[in-house]
Amino acid sequence: MDISLSGRTALVTGASRGIGRAIALALAEAGADIAVNYRRDTGAANETIAAVQALGRKAIGYSASVENWDEDVAMAAKVVEDFGGIDILVNNAGIASRGQSVADTDPAEMERVVRVHAFGPHYLSKLVVPQMRARGRGDIVMISSVATLFHSANGGPYNMGKAAMEALALTLAKEERVHGIRTNIVAPSLTVTEMGKRLSRATSGVADIHELDARSPFGRVSTPEDVAAVVTFLVSSANPYVNGQKVNVNGGG
């Protein structure tokens, strides 16, 4: 099974830590060069860049808030200038909502969360797809969430943002397959990240996320590397035909 990504460039949003960093490293290990998007934490982004470079791949950081059209325009243009093109777009950047009911949610919070999860991927897909069409093969992966399986109470903004992201992915999958572009969705469950740790404390009352290992599938909470493995398969030549699909990385439930 060939999962070599040699000669390809990936733009990974929110790549400074957590799932985004794991995806960047997995793609680099498979041979891709990596454009590392981050919002503010330059130190964390530099750690990702150094780790990619240690694998022998090219990596450059780009500070941009994905929900900001002007910043996305500038970032996409600079990535193409620096790398010669973009073959893989991983829309991973995300933020959590505050766990309020719809009646108690601040409209500004709702707008920000939806803009990050839905507007940002739409902006970047719009910017990247035209040049991707000419590159023989393109891949777009949306990092969603199993939240869209349940639409639990007190998560309106997050549920809305991820649902809209998935609608975008399914639309792109039909629009762009004629150009050799595959668009798929990867949906993690609770994962061992800083956001996951905060969520586990808030929803389960545990001090350590690994207290949930015993009641998780396969005896452990999912890791960022579990998610990255699925992304790497989807964007590689090992996947010639999977398009417009959602893979739930939740251990089966």
Phi, psi and omega in degrees: 000122185267113175245021179293132176247021181302134179086002181248152180241134179243133169260117181246118179276149182060042188266007184282343183199174171058223183298320180300316178296316180299321178295314179303316182290321179295318179293322177295320179298330177277356173116000183276150166274151192232125167267115187263105176273142175209166182262302185228331189277086182297321180299314179294320178298319179296328176295318177297315180301314180298321180294321176295315180297326177296338176274002178088015182248158177283139178212136177222144180264148180222114178276120178197138171276116190298336180279000181257112185302313183298319179293324177294319178302312181295317182295313182300317179297319181290322178298315179297320178296317185284324187250347181092352179158171179234121181262331186226130174240120176248108179274092186249334186305135181201161176223156180269155170269174192266007174078029179261157172293164177303318182297333184257000183281132174293127180305327179294324177294314179304313183296317182296314182296317180292321179297317180296315187276336184242310180296315181304306177301325178294313180303310185291323176297316178302320183284325188271325187303315183304317179283334179293328182301331184268004188258011175089310174215141173225154179222133174237129177237128175260123176271102182261224184195152172292355175305330182283354173279335190241328185047056184296156176298155175066029177219031186308305183301315181294314179301317180296315182297314181290323177297319178294321176301316181293323176298319177299315181299315182293328176291312179300323182302324180278322183291321193253358181297331179297339179261010178080019180258125177257134179235124182223166182242134173241125188238099178286156166269196176307129187231151182284083175225174177299318178295319179297322179294318178296319181295319181294324177294319184287321187263331184247349177071023180262143179282331183233124182303332182287353170296343180268358182303314187299330181259012179259155176304141180062015173074021178201153172287147179300150178248161175303328180293329175299318180291316183298326180297321179291316179301315182300316177300312186298326185267000183263171178289350172295343176247092178273342196223354180278121184208139178070031183242158176243125177252117177273115181266077187227016178068011179096009176140000000 
